[in-house]
């Protein structure tokens, strides 16, 4: 899992290195939106798991991180047209 995370980080940094300023700004805003949404979902999920209601696997967490990033990319790219 560490190798996959390292590769993903390397790929994102490489992509941001070759992107122009507008693309870079859109991606950083989308990532910021995704991180905030994932933080809130993680806190709520941890709170709910404390009551024994919900069990979430790490594959589901990855999906939950990709969805807000995609929505953030769509929103910020639409906003900057």
TAVEN-V363882 format. One record per residue. N is the residue number from 1. SS is DSSP state (@ for helix, = for strand, . for the rest). NEAR is the number of other C-alpha atoms within 8 Angstrom. D_CENTER is the distance of its C-alpha to the mean C-alpha in whole Angstrom. Layout:
BEGIN
n:N ss:SS near:NEAR d_center:D_CENTER
n:N ss:SS near:NEAR d_center:D_CENTER
END
This chain:
BEGIN
n:1 ss:. near:4 d_center:17
n:2 ss:@ near:5 d_center:17
n:3 ss:@ near:6 d_center:18
n:4 ss:@ near:7 d_center:15
n:5 ss:@ near:8 d_center:13
n:6 ss:@ near:8 d_center:15
n:7 ss:@ near:8 d_center:15
n:8 ss:@ near:8 d_center:12
n:9 ss:@ near:8 d_center:12
n:10 ss:@ near:8 d_center:15
n:11 ss:@ near:8 d_center:14
n:12 ss:@ near:8 d_center:11
n:13 ss:@ near:8 d_center:14
n:14 ss:@ near:8 d_center:17
n:15 ss:@ near:8 d_center:15
n:16 ss:@ near:11 d_center:15
n:17 ss:@ near:6 d_center:18
n:18 ss:@ near:6 d_center:20
n:19 ss:. near:9 d_center:18
n:20 ss:. near:7 d_center:21
n:21 ss:@ near:6 d_center:20
n:22 ss:@ near:7 d_center:19
n:23 ss:@ near:9 d_center:16
n:24 ss:@ near:10 d_center:15
n:25 ss:@ near:8 d_center:15
n:26 ss:@ near:11 d_center:13
n:27 ss:@ near:10 d_center:10
n:28 ss:@ near:8 d_center:10
n:29 ss:@ near:10 d_center:11
n:30 ss:@ near:15 d_center:8
n:31 ss:@ near:10 d_center:6
n:32 ss:@ near:8 d_center:8
n:33 ss:@ near:11 d_center:8
n:34 ss:@ near:14 d_center:4
n:35 ss:@ near:9 d_center:5
n:36 ss:@ near:8 d_center:9
n:37 ss:@ near:9 d_center:8
n:38 ss:@ near:11 d_center:7
n:39 ss:@ near:8 d_center:10
n:40 ss:@ near:8 d_center:12
n:41 ss:@ near:8 d_center:11
n:42 ss:@ near:8 d_center:12
n:43 ss:@ near:8 d_center:15
n:44 ss:@ near:8 d_center:16
n:45 ss:@ near:9 d_center:16
n:46 ss:@ near:8 d_center:18
n:47 ss:@ near:8 d_center:20
n:48 ss:@ near:10 d_center:21
n:49 ss:@ near:10 d_center:21
n:50 ss:@ near:7 d_center:24
n:51 ss:. near:6 d_center:26
n:52 ss:. near:7 d_center:26
n:53 ss:. near:7 d_center:25
n:54 ss:. near:7 d_center:21
n:55 ss:. near:6 d_center:20
n:56 ss:. near:6 d_center:17
n:57 ss:. near:6 d_center:16
n:58 ss:@ near:6 d_center:14
n:59 ss:@ near:6 d_center:13
n:60 ss:@ near:8 d_center:13
n:61 ss:@ near:9 d_center:10
n:62 ss:@ near:8 d_center:8
n:63 ss:@ near:8 d_center:9
n:64 ss:@ near:9 d_center:8
n:65 ss:@ near:11 d_center:4
n:66 ss:@ near:9 d_center:5
n:67 ss:@ near:9 d_center:7
n:68 ss:@ near:13 d_center:6
n:69 ss:@ near:12 d_center:5
n:70 ss:@ near:9 d_center:8
n:71 ss:@ near:9 d_center:10
n:72 ss:@ near:13 d_center:9
n:73 ss:@ near:11 d_center:10
n:74 ss:@ near:8 d_center:13
n:75 ss:@ near:8 d_center:14
n:76 ss:@ near:11 d_center:14
n:77 ss:@ near:9 d_center:16
n:78 ss:@ near:7 d_center:18
n:79 ss:@ near:6 d_center:19
n:80 ss:. near:5 d_center:20
n:81 ss:. near:4 d_center:22
END
